Each structure stands twice: as C-alpha cells, then as structure tokens.
Amino acid sequence: MKLTDDQLKEINGGFKLGVLAFIGGAITFLIGVIDGYVRPLPCR
C-alpha cells in the first residue's frame, strides 16, 4: 500500500515529545550543576 502526498503530510511525528524531553533534560542538568556548585560533596 502506497500513501499519497496528502496522506504523508498528515502524519504527525514525535516532535512535541522530543522538545519536552529536551527541556526536561536541560532543567535536570541545570539543577545538577547548581546543586554541585552550592553543595559540593567529596569523592569517596
């Protein structure tokens, strides 16, 4: 079964989910950097 051009244009990808995952990862990274700077723990 082949899709027409119009049908291919209607396919939605995971762009929104990817953007949300990137923003969540960036926030988590920044929290880790700030936590490490404010409260440094010695290596064991």
N, C-alpha and C positions, 0 to 999 in steps of 0.2 A: 504494500500500500504506500503510495507516494502522497506527500502533503503538497497542497498548492501554496503559492507565495502568501496568500492571505491567511491561510491556516498557520503557516510558520511565524507570521508576525504576531499572532495571538498567543503564542506560547510565552508564559511568564517564567523567568528564571529565578534563581535564589539570590538576587542582588540585594534585596532588603535585608535578608537574613545575614548575608555576608557583611553588610555595613554595620548592623547591630553587633555582630560578633567582633568586628574590628574595634568599634567604640568601647565595648565591654573589656576587651583585652588591653586597650590603651589605658583605660581607667584603672584596671587592676595593676598594670605595670607602674603607673604613676604613684599609686598608693604604696606599692612595694618600695619604690625609690625613696619616697618621703619617709616611710617607716624606717628604712635602713639608715637614712641620714639623721633622723631625730633620735632613734633608739638603736644605736649600733650594738650588735651582740658579738662577743669574741668567738673566734673559731674554736672548735673543740678538737 
